[in-house]
């Protein structure tokens, strides 16, 4: 429950793109992110998507295991990238039928079938 509260708080606070940084290493070391072509670090990327966001997690690990750099970026999808709901598609389908735009109606019908 606490996690949900903080997640919703931070999601509403950072309603635009947001990010999380985690850097670990020994005291006194340079803790800036390494370049992607740095031969001393292995970099991995993981991209996941929700209905409204694209989340990218990047992790750099020193080949000796001494340092680990992590960056998570959350980007809000544009309206063009958001998938319409079944109800929205059905409404558009009915409008297309009333306007006798049967080509558009067929396309919308097919999109509705894919959602099932």
C-alpha positions as CSV (number, residue, x, y, z in Angstrom):
1,X,0.0,0.0,0.0
2,X,2.8,2.4,0.8
3,X,4.5,1.7,-2.5
4,X,1.2,2.4,-4.4
5,X,0.9,5.7,-2.5
6,X,4.4,6.8,-3.3
7,X,4.1,5.6,-6.9
8,X,0.9,7.6,-7.5
9,X,2.4,10.6,-5.8
10,X,5.6,10.6,-7.9
11,X,3.6,9.8,-11.1
12,X,1.4,12.8,-10.4
13,X,4.4,15.0,-9.4
14,X,6.5,14.0,-12.4
15,X,3.6,13.9,-14.9
16,X,6.0,14.6,-17.7
17,X,9.1,12.5,-18.5
18,X,11.0,11.4,-15.4
19,X,14.1,9.4,-14.6
20,X,15.8,7.6,-11.8
21,X,19.6,7.4,-11.3
22,X,21.5,5.0,-9.2
23,X,25.3,5.1,-9.1
24,X,27.4,2.9,-6.8
25,X,31.2,2.7,-6.4
26,X,34.0,3.2,-3.9
27,X,34.4,6.5,-2.1
28,X,36.6,8.9,-4.0
29,X,35.9,7.4,-7.5
30,X,34.5,9.3,-10.4
31,X,30.8,8.5,-10.4
32,X,29.7,10.0,-13.7
33,X,28.1,7.8,-16.3
34,X,30.6,6.1,-18.6
35,X,30.4,6.6,-22.4
36,X,28.6,3.9,-24.3
37,X,31.8,2.9,-26.2
38,X,33.9,2.6,-23.0
39,X,35.7,-0.7,-23.1
40,X,35.9,-1.0,-19.3
41,X,32.2,-1.3,-18.9
42,X,29.5,-3.7,-20.1
43,X,26.2,-1.9,-20.9
44,X,22.8,-3.6,-21.0
45,X,19.5,-2.0,-21.9
46,X,16.0,-3.1,-21.1
47,X,12.9,-1.4,-22.6
48,X,9.4,-2.1,-21.4
49,X,6.1,-0.5,-22.2
50,X,2.9,0.2,-20.4
51,X,-0.2,1.7,-22.0
52,X,0.9,5.2,-21.3
53,X,4.7,5.1,-20.9
54,X,7.9,3.7,-22.3
55,X,10.5,2.7,-19.7
56,X,14.1,2.3,-20.5
57,X,16.6,0.9,-18.0
58,X,20.3,1.2,-18.7
59,X,23.0,-0.5,-16.6
60,X,26.7,-0.1,-16.9
61,X,28.9,-2.6,-15.0
62,X,32.6,-2.3,-14.7
63,X,34.4,-5.4,-16.1
64,X,36.2,-5.8,-12.8
65,X,32.8,-5.6,-10.9
66,X,33.8,-2.5,-8.8
67,X,31.3,0.0,-10.2
68,X,27.7,-0.2,-11.3
69,X,25.8,2.7,-12.9
70,X,22.1,2.5,-13.5
71,X,19.7,4.9,-15.2
72,X,16.0,4.4,-15.6
73,X,14.0,6.7,-17.8
74,X,10.2,6.9,-18.1
75,X,8.8,8.7,-21.1
76,X,5.1,9.5,-21.6
77,X,3.7,8.3,-24.9
78,X,2.2,10.8,-27.2
79,X,-1.5,10.6,-28.0
80,X,-0.6,9.1,-31.4
81,X,1.2,6.2,-29.7
82,X,-1.7,5.5,-27.2
83,X,-3.9,2.6,-28.2
84,X,-7.6,3.5,-28.3
85,X,-10.0,1.5,-26.1
86,X,-12.6,-0.9,-27.5
87,X,-15.4,1.6,-26.6
88,X,-13.6,4.4,-28.5
89,X,-13.2,2.2,-31.5
90,X,-16.8,1.1,-31.4
91,X,-17.9,4.7,-31.3
92,X,-15.8,5.5,-34.3
93,X,-17.1,2.4,-36.0
94,X,-20.7,3.6,-35.5
95,X,-19.8,7.1,-36.8
96,X,-18.2,5.6,-39.9
97,X,-21.2,3.4,-40.6
98,X,-23.6,6.4,-40.3
99,X,-21.3,8.4,-42.6
100,X,-21.4,5.4,-45.0
101,X,-17.6,5.3,-44.9
102,X,-17.5,1.5,-45.1
103,X,-13.8,1.2,-45.8
104,X,-13.0,3.0,-42.5
105,X,-15.7,0.9,-40.8
106,X,-14.0,-2.3,-42.0
107,X,-10.6,-1.2,-40.7
108,X,-12.2,-0.2,-37.3
109,X,-14.0,-3.6,-37.2
110,X,-10.7,-5.4,-37.7
111,X,-9.0,-3.3,-34.9
112,X,-11.8,-4.2,-32.5
113,X,-11.4,-7.9,-33.3
114,X,-7.7,-7.7,-32.5
115,X,-8.5,-6.3,-29.0
116,X,-10.6,-9.3,-28.0
